Amino acid sequence: MAAYSCASIPKGAVAVKPFDKERYLGKWYEIARKDFKFERNLNNTTAEYTLNDDGTIKVVNRGFNTVKKEWTQAIGKAKFAGDQNTAMLKVSFFGPFYSGYNVIALDIEYKYALVAGKNLKYLWILSRETTIPEDVKDKYLKIAEDIGFDTSDLIWGEHDKQ
């Protein structure tokens, strides 16, 4: 059981430090992602982070399922894998099972983030707005590719629904 609950980070990736969780809280728009079963067919995807009373972070992921033509959401929680000054967290949507959530690039204003999961199968580009400047996009793609991510299969989301 312990093997399933540990968080990790891809080899070569480094979590952002120093990290201010208070500034990271709030709503993020998913600009791009590696596809995986829990987000398959979703568009207009957002993630919202708020602080729980126990110090963990409530995670609400929401998206529009383009096949079922309906909104769906998943609620989970995140906690730091180590000290709270390092953006290396673990997130759970299914009870005791946690997976890595690592902010590996973040602009100084906390407007754009590059997030890696536990391995090279999980990657997200997030923005506080529904778009991201081309220079930030290029920078984040280069960081991801230098780590070993194949960015050719990223799904670029749309944000055209309320």
BAFI-3210 file (N, C-alpha, C; in Angstrom, 3 decimals, decimal comma, padded with zeros to 6 digits):
// residues 162
n [1|2|3|4|5|6|7|8|9|10|11|12|13|14|15|16|17|18|19|20|21|22|23|24|25|26|27|28|29|30|31|32|33|34|35|36|37|38|39|40|41|42|43|44|45|46|47|48|49|50|51|52|53|54|55|56|57|58|59|60|61|62|63|64|65|66|67|68|69|70|71|72|73|74|75|76|77|78|79|80|81|82|83|84|85|86|87|88|89|90|91|92|93|94|95|96|97|98|99|100|101|102|103|104|105|106|107|108|109|110|111|112|113|114|115|116|117|118|119|120|121|122|123|124|125|126|127|128|129|130|131|132|133|134|135|136|137|138|139|140|141|142|143|144|145|146|147|148|149|150|151|152|153|154|155|156|157|158|159|160|161|162]
n.u [000,827|001,948|003,645|001,948|001,137|003,101|004,557|006,162|008,676|009,543|012,689|015,305|013,653|012,915|011,405|009,819|011,359|011,944|008,535|005,265|002,477|000,079|-000,093|-000,353|-002,839|-006,286|-007,945|-007,034|-006,507|-006,456|-004,145|-002,708|-002,169|-000,874|-002,599|-004,753|-006,611|-008,463|-008,992|-009,808|-011,444|-012,155|-012,628|-012,253|-011,149|-010,515|-008,708|-009,152|-007,862|-008,078|-007,630|-007,859|-009,220|-007,488|-005,021|-004,361|-004,793|-007,655|-008,736|-010,352|-011,167|-012,431|-014,278|-015,503|-017,139|-016,713|-017,867|-020,014|-021,341|-021,571|-020,871|-018,256|-016,787|-014,076|-013,181|-010,572|-007,694|-004,681|-001,365|001,730|004,708|007,031|008,784|006,958|007,987|008,835|007,665|006,560|004,201|001,664|-001,202|-004,581|-007,396|-008,709|-009,188|-006,773|-004,780|-002,155|-000,627|002,130|002,449|003,957|005,199|007,097|007,923|007,360|006,096|007,189|005,010|003,083|001,297|001,501|002,075|004,031|003,453|004,432|003,667|004,046|005,699|006,937|004,546|002,665|001,771|001,168|000,240|-000,510|-002,584|-003,520|-005,291|-007,299|-005,606|-002,140|000,916|002,935|005,753|006,052|004,816|006,598|008,937|008,177|007,615|010,173|011,533|010,134|010,702|013,497|013,686|012,723|010,153|007,772|006,452|004,936|002,486|000,769|-002,372|-004,103|-006,066|-009,355|-011,156|-014,073|-016,562|-018,990]
n.v [-001,194|001,265|001,861|002,775|005,218|007,131|010,180|011,462|012,799|013,538|012,335|014,636|016,817|019,706|020,945|024,096|026,533|029,271|028,723|029,989|029,109|030,456|032,395|030,768|029,621|029,611|030,117|028,336|028,072|025,385|025,172|023,434|019,851|016,556|013,813|011,765|009,147|010,243|012,783|012,544|013,508|015,987|019,512|023,097|023,171|023,612|024,288|024,655|025,909|025,861|026,660|024,212|023,733|022,108|022,613|021,317|021,369|022,071|020,688|021,371|020,139|020,892|020,364|020,380|017,732|016,672|014,621|013,505|015,851|017,445|019,066|018,134|017,270|016,845|016,326|016,776|016,456|018,120|017,899|018,955|017,332|017,549|020,134|023,254|025,242|024,350|023,507|020,873|018,626|016,280|014,765|013,707|012,056|009,852|008,568|006,944|007,039|008,684|010,974|012,442|015,992|018,500|021,672|022,933|025,102|028,559|031,756|034,965|036,454|034,607|033,843|032,025|028,555|025,571|022,247|019,128|015,689|012,563|011,224|011,048|010,949|012,750|016,055|019,520|022,725|025,714|028,631|031,815|033,107|032,604|032,191|032,042|033,813|033,671|033,598|032,645|030,172|028,929|028,898|027,217|024,845|024,216|023,789|021,512|019,682|019,516|018,086|015,685|015,220|014,364|016,651|016,760|015,527|016,958|018,100|020,855|022,983|024,501|027,425|028,180|028,046|028,718]
n.w [000,000|000,731|-001,386|-003,341|-002,420|-002,398|-003,480|-006,421|-008,639|-011,995|-013,268|-013,470|-013,351|-011,401|-008,553|-007,999|-005,965|-003,924|-002,834|-002,685|-001,254|-000,738|-002,729|-004,897|-004,681|-005,811|-009,002|-011,923|-015,407|-017,625|-020,063|-021,673|-021,833|-021,134|-022,335|-020,374|-018,713|-016,807|-017,652|-020,189|-023,168|-022,144|-022,124|-021,834|-019,311|-015,860|-012,825|-009,419|-006,451|-002,996|000,466|002,978|006,309|007,776|006,749|004,421|000,833|-000,974|-003,979|-006,928|-009,865|-012,999|-015,983|-019,402|-020,829|-023,980|-025,375|-023,876|-023,586|-021,251|-018,100|-015,891|-012,758|-010,458|-007,120|-004,899|-002,725|-001,818|-000,542|000,881|-000,151|001,155|002,702|002,929|001,398|-000,960|-004,144|-004,349|-004,322|-003,289|-004,590|-004,150|-005,382|-004,877|-002,158|-000,214|-002,115|-003,579|-005,877|-007,634|-007,811|-009,166|-009,289|-011,716|-013,119|-012,834|-013,149|-011,887|-011,056|-010,501|-012,527|-014,584|-014,933|-014,990|-014,697|-013,515|-013,342|-011,626|-013,363|-016,786|-018,138|-017,366|-017,591|-017,373|-018,584|-017,150|-016,643|-015,336|-016,871|-019,852|-021,917|-022,972|-023,147|-026,118|-025,779|-023,165|-023,395|-025,253|-023,705|-021,543|-022,928|-023,836|-021,392|-020,510|-022,585|-022,347|-019,998|-020,806|-021,646|-024,140|-026,090|-028,328|-028,378|-026,798|-025,590|-026,540|-024,898|-025,118|-024,211|-024,259|-023,191|-020,610]
ca.u [000,000|002,802|004,208|000,953|000,797|004,213|004,621|007,492|008,898|010,365|014,134|015,726|012,750|013,160|010,255|010,080|011,696|010,879|007,163|004,301|001,202|-001,017|-000,151|-000,717|-004,268|-007,180|-008,350|-006,087|-007,033|-005,564|-003,823|-002,313|-001,917|-000,720|-003,891|-004,841|-008,009|-009,362|-009,334|-010,123|-012,599|-012,496|-012,174|-012,645|-010,761|-009,934|-008,381|-009,264|-007,196|-008,405|-007,040|-008,722|-008,934|-006,384|-003,769|-004,269|-005,367|-008,784|-008,547|-011,563|-010,905|-013,711|-014,142|-016,670|-016,946|-017,165|-018,622|-021,277|-021,936|-021,924|-019,772|-017,870|-015,767|-013,477|-012,717|-009,516|-006,902|-003,236|-000,536|003,137|005,480|008,107|008,530|006,015|008,738|009,150|006,412|006,458|003,029|001,013|-002,631|-005,410|-008,813|-009,234|-008,827|-005,385|-003,839|-001,626|000,280|002,936|002,029|005,187|005,302|008,504|008,207|006,347|006,578|007,296|003,694|002,181|000,271|001,691|002,751|004,288|003,285|004,751|003,179|005,063|006,598|006,843|003,217|001,768|002,290|000,149|000,580|-001,641|-002,560|-004,618|-006,183|-007,640|-004,538|-000,785|001,761|003,746|007,097|005,939|004,543|007,849|009,862|007,708|007,807|011,602|011,833|009,572|011,463|014,832|013,537|012,447|008,753|007,403|005,387|004,227|001,134|-000,004|-003,706|-004,240|-007,463|-010,100|-011,960|-015,124|-017,850|-019,083]
ca.v [000,000|002,445|002,146|003,490|006,515|008,068|011,096|011,538|013,812|012,946|012,528|015,847|017,929|020,310|021,726|025,505|026,908|029,257|028,604|030,611|028,439|031,423|033,042|029,742|029,315|030,290|029,433|028,203|027,502|024,422|025,575|022,204|018,696|015,208|013,173|010,572|008,704|011,039|014,027|012,238|014,191|017,225|020,791|024,165|022,594|024,503|023,742|025,686|025,494|026,639|026,095|023,528|024,070|021,299|022,992|020,726|022,208|021,488|020,757|021,133|020,113|020,959|020,434|020,032|016,499|016,950|013,465|013,451|017,194|017,878|019,443|017,135|017,768|015,925|017,048|016,050|017,276|018,090|018,280|019,032|016,098|017,902|021,443|024,065|026,209|023,668|023,219|019,433|018,199|015,042|015,022|012,503|012,129|008,515|008,057|006,931|006,982|009,995|011,036|013,653|017,261|019,267|022,902|022,944|026,450|029,486|033,126|035,702|036,975|033,470|033,878|030,882|027,458|024,302|021,248|017,748|014,652|011,684|010,725|011,773|010,795|013,760|017,409|020,540|024,142|026,414|030,086|032,492|033,572|031,526|032,094|032,193|034,458|032,763|033,441|031,781|028,834|028,398|028,655|026,049|023,670|023,899|023,193|020,158|018,851|019,293|017,052|014,418|015,116|014,472|017,652|016,722|014,996|017,759|018,532|022,284|023,191|025,688|027,990|028,879|027,793|029,249]
ca.w [000,000|000,813|-002,702|-004,128|-001,851|-002,382|-004,606|-007,003|-009,650|-013,055|-013,204|-014,158|-013,013|-010,093|-008,092|-007,726|-004,594|-002,917|-003,307|-001,781|-001,530|-000,707|-004,043|-005,887|-004,531|-006,741|-010,228|-013,030|-016,641|-018,253|-021,430|-022,375|-020,964|-021,672|-022,123|-019,527|-018,668|-015,976|-018,334|-021,581|-023,756|-021,449|-022,634|-020,913|-018,027|-014,855|-011,505|-008,390|-005,216|-001,800|001,676|003,939|007,713|008,300|006,100|003,089|-000,210|-001,698|-005,417|-007,702|-011,301|-013,703|-017,423|-020,203|-021,573|-025,342|-025,875|-023,137|-023,640|-019,900|-017,212|-014,901|-011,845|-009,490|-005,939|-004,206|-001,813|-002,020|000,599|000,519|000,000|002,087|003,296|002,160|000,610|-002,216|-004,851|-004,581|-003,575|-003,698|-004,694|-004,124|-005,695|-004,573|-000,835|000,250|-003,234|-003,934|-007,014|-007,629|-008,414|-008,997|-010,069|-012,126|-013,626|-012,343|-013,314|-010,629|-010,672|-010,282|-013,567|-015,470|-014,243|-015,660|-013,647|-013,881|-012,454|-011,048|-014,405|-018,055|-018,725|-016,810|-017,730|-017,577|-018,649|-016,544|-016,702|-014,622|-017,927|-020,785|-022,907|-022,437|-024,156|-026,929|-025,217|-021,979|-023,951|-025,803|-022,583|-020,797|-023,773|-023,827|-020,082|-020,502|-023,527|-021,779|-018,964|-021,486|-022,048|-025,548|-026,099|-029,612|-028,198|-025,852|-025,981|-026,287|-024,542|-025,475|-023,120|-024,985|-022,519|-019,238]
c.u [000,865|003,367|003,229|000,727|001,957|004,213|006,038|007,511|009,765|011,852|014,500|014,839|013,064|011,954|010,693|010,337|012,362|009,497|006,235|002,919|000,031|-001,188|-000,583|-002,208|-005,084|-007,426|-007,258|-006,819|-005,996|-005,378|-003,476|-002,068|-001,532|-002,054|-003,758|-006,305|-008,939|-009,715|-009,697|-011,433|-012,993|-011,875|-012,666|-012,301|-010,102|-009,586|-008,477|-008,739|-007,584|-007,835|-008,108|-008,313|-007,735|-005,045|-003,548|-004,947|-006,490|-008,550|-009,882|-011,186|-012,248|-013,454|-015,420|-016,349|-017,566|-017,949|-019,997|-022,024|-022,427|-020,672|-019,506|-016,843|-015,287|-012,932|-011,702|-008,822|-005,425|-002,548|000,912|003,833|006,621|007,789|007,695|006,691|009,115|007,853|006,312|005,343|002,608|-000,484|-003,383|-006,843|-009,507|-008,683|-007,348|-004,349|-003,443|-000,702|000,991|002,285|003,165|005,187|006,776|008,907|007,033|006,890|006,497|005,954|002,664|001,002|000,325|002,484|002,913|004,317|003,572|004,121|004,333|006,062|006,343|005,503|002,272|002,415|001,126|000,808|-000,667|-001,453|-003,711|-005,656|-006,411|-006,609|-003,191|000,062|002,676|005,133|007,095|005,698|005,834|008,850|009,470|007,859|009,277|012,013|011,366|010,370|012,863|014,809|013,309|011,002|008,645|006,229|004,578|002,783|000,324|-001,366|-003,831|-005,714|-008,036|-010,855|-013,029|-016,508|-017,813|-019,529]
c.v [001,249|002,826|002,948|004,911|007,506|008,924|011,106|012,609|013,181|013,268|013,761|017,046|018,422|021,169|023,146|025,727|028,269|029,281|029,181|030,037|029,407|032,097|032,057|029,399|030,105|029,459|029,486|027,588|026,546|024,824|024,341|021,106|017,490|014,520|011,975|010,328|009,596|012,387|013,797|012,905|015,485|018,428|021,851|023,776|023,637|023,709|024,898|025,127|026,440|025,913|025,448|023,929|023,319|021,601|022,332|021,669|021,449|021,731|020,452|021,262|020,027|021,047|020,019|018,795|016,680|015,792|013,406|014,778|017,652|018,231|018,315|017,759|016,663|016,769|016,185|016,949|017,074|018,450|018,240|017,710|016,314|019,248|022,315|025,164|025,635|023,188|021,762|018,915|016,813|015,295|013,702|012,848|010,834|008,006|008,085|006,977|008,383|009,880|012,381|014,811|018,231|020,492|023,055|024,247|027,332|030,898|033,865|036,237|035,873|033,510|032,655|029,817|026,263|023,247|019,857|016,814|013,812|011,158|011,488|011,609|011,920|015,139|018,354|021,906|024,879|027,923|030,640|033,023|032,416|031,348|032,259|032,875|033,438|032,541|032,554|030,345|028,191|028,046|027,377|024,767|023,255|023,250|021,736|019,223|018,547|018,219|015,685|014,229|015,196|015,442|017,635|016,232|015,761|018,101|019,993|022,592|024,466|026,151|028,866|028,629|028,378|028,157]
c.w [000,000|-000,540|-003,562|-003,622|-001,871|-003,646|-005,145|-008,080|-010,741|-012,872|-014,034|-013,890|-011,602|-009,728|-007,737|-006,241|-004,659|-003,560|-002,252|-002,080|-001,558|-002,067|-005,130|-005,829|-005,538|-007,982|-011,285|-014,215|-017,218|-019,719|-022,263|-021,353|-021,796|-021,373|-021,192|-019,197|-017,852|-016,594|-019,799|-021,992|-023,044|-022,144|-021,654|-019,474|-017,126|-013,611|-010,519|-007,078|-004,091|-000,585|002,555|005,353|008,269|007,622|004,750|002,088|-000,911|-003,186|-006,091|-009,173|-012,012|-015,202|-018,121|-021,024|-022,953|-025,962|-025,207|-023,149|-022,273|-019,115|-016,230|-013,969|-010,918|-008,344|-005,213|-003,213|-002,114|-000,719|000,160|000,789|000,995|002,700|002,353|001,351|-000,759|-002,858|-005,277|-003,679|-004,007|-003,616|-004,742|-004,481|-005,274|-003,251|-000,544|-000,880|-003,683|-005,137|-006,995|-008,371|-008,143|-009,895|-010,418|-012,826|-013,226|-012,527|-011,981|-010,134|-010,396|-011,258|-014,469|-014,746|-015,174|-014,566|-014,209|-012,861|-011,963|-012,072|-015,698|-018,774|-018,326|-016,858|-018,002|-017,720|-018,187|-016,643|-015,873|-015,609|-018,899|-021,894|-022,211|-023,521|-024,855|-026,334|-023,974|-022,429|-024,457|-024,702|-021,837|-021,615|-023,785|-022,505|-020,062|-021,405|-023,006|-020,689|-019,604|-021,893|-023,568|-025,584|-027,394|-029,464|-027,144|-026,438|-025,558|-026,092|-025,094|-024,242|-023,759|-024,393|-021,117|-018,294]
res [m|a|a|y|s|c|a|s|i|p|k|g|a|v|a|v|k|p|f|d|k|e|r|y|l|g|k|w|y|e|i|a|r|k|d|f|k|f|e|r|n|l|n|n|t|t|a|e|y|t|l|n|d|d|g|t|i|k|v|v|n|r|g|f|n|t|v|k|k|e|w|t|q|a|i|g|k|a|k|f|a|g|d|q|n|t|a|m|l|k|v|s|f|f|g|p|f|y|s|g|y|n|v|i|a|l|d|i|e|y|k|y|a|l|v|a|g|k|n|l|k|y|l|w|i|l|s|r|e|t|t|i|p|e|d|v|k|d|k|y|l|k|i|a|e|d|i|g|f|d|t|s|d|l|i|w|g|e|h|d|k|q]
***
